[in-house]
Amino acid sequence: MDSPLATVMLPLALAVIMFGLGLSLTADDFRRVRRHPRAVVVALTCQAVLLPAVCFGLVVAFGLSPELAVGMMLLAASPGGTTANLFSHLFGGDVALNVTLTAINAVVAIVTLPVITNVALLHFEPGTGQDGLGLQFDKVLQVFTLVLAPVVIGLAVRRNAEAFALRMDRPVRLLSVVVLVAVIIGAVLAERSNIGDYLADAGPVALLFCVLSLATGYFVPRLARVGKRQAIACSMEIGVHNSAVAMTLAISVLGSVSLAVPAAVYGVLAYPVAALAGLLMTRVGTRLPAEESARTA
């Protein structure tokens, strides 16, 4: 696909979003994994193993078309979005842990994303009209170079000009939202003749997957005796997927706008659902299940 959406808008959106992430990071964020090893391991396991399995079950149960099924799996395999940091801050999560998870997830996804997506392509066999359709490792590296390079630049700016980085953090976040919305609109317009059917088919699955992602991200860490603030961070990291990454891979690498539709639908639904989930999580008690049982025994 050689459209402005594929060659300009999506790479630009991804670069702006990831540069904003870099501005919010410090070297200490990568060292913090030693302080919360349990939360990091649980969150990464949920992200890389549990959620793709949940998503596969959903697309099979709902009988999605091959294109939408692969698009959902591509979304499930994508790392967390930078907006998760904002939601963690708003609802009392451990933002430092959230930033750490986002950074580590972006690196881990270089390996897990092509594996999960290629398995989905082989299983569902979407009829995109292309021969040899597949998410080759070198193509993923190209996209994640675009992902990681802006992060490194943002890190360098933060390290050498911290005051400037702090001033730019909010404007870049707002710009990230604007360009992502523009990309979603572009994808919807490109598929406007089919968008009604896509929304009817992918909308319920995307909504349910978003709810299950947020719930998994909170309750699994809590069952693993992770603290409430850390569990909220895990929930937002796992529940707010980076739809820009999924859309970039679908359109710019795989050359299919229809594969990007689930990510576009998810990008619209995730924000209000995450906000509602955040409100509910703040009202859940702070005790771990085992602690509550011991107290009432």
ZICORRA-V651668 format. One line per field, one symbol per residue. ss: DSSP state (H for helix, E for strand, L for the rest). A space follows every 10 residues. Layout:
# ZICORRA-V651668
ss->???
This chain:
# ZICORRA-V651668
ss->LLLHHHHHHH HHHHHHHHHH HHHHLLHHHH HHHHLLHHHH HHHHHHHHHH HHHHHHHHHH HHLLLHHHHH HHHHHHHLLE LLHHHHHHHH LLLLHHHHHH HHHHHHHHHH HHHHHHHHHH HHHHLLLLLL LLLLLLHHHH HHHHHHHHHH HHHHHHHHHH LHHHHHHHHH HHHHHHHHHH HHHHHHHHHH LLLLHHHHHH HHHHHHHHHH HHHHHHHHHH HHHLLLLHHH HHHHHHHHHL ELHHHHHHHH HHHLLLLHHH HHHHHHHHHH HHHHHHHHHH HHLLLLLLHH HHHHHHL
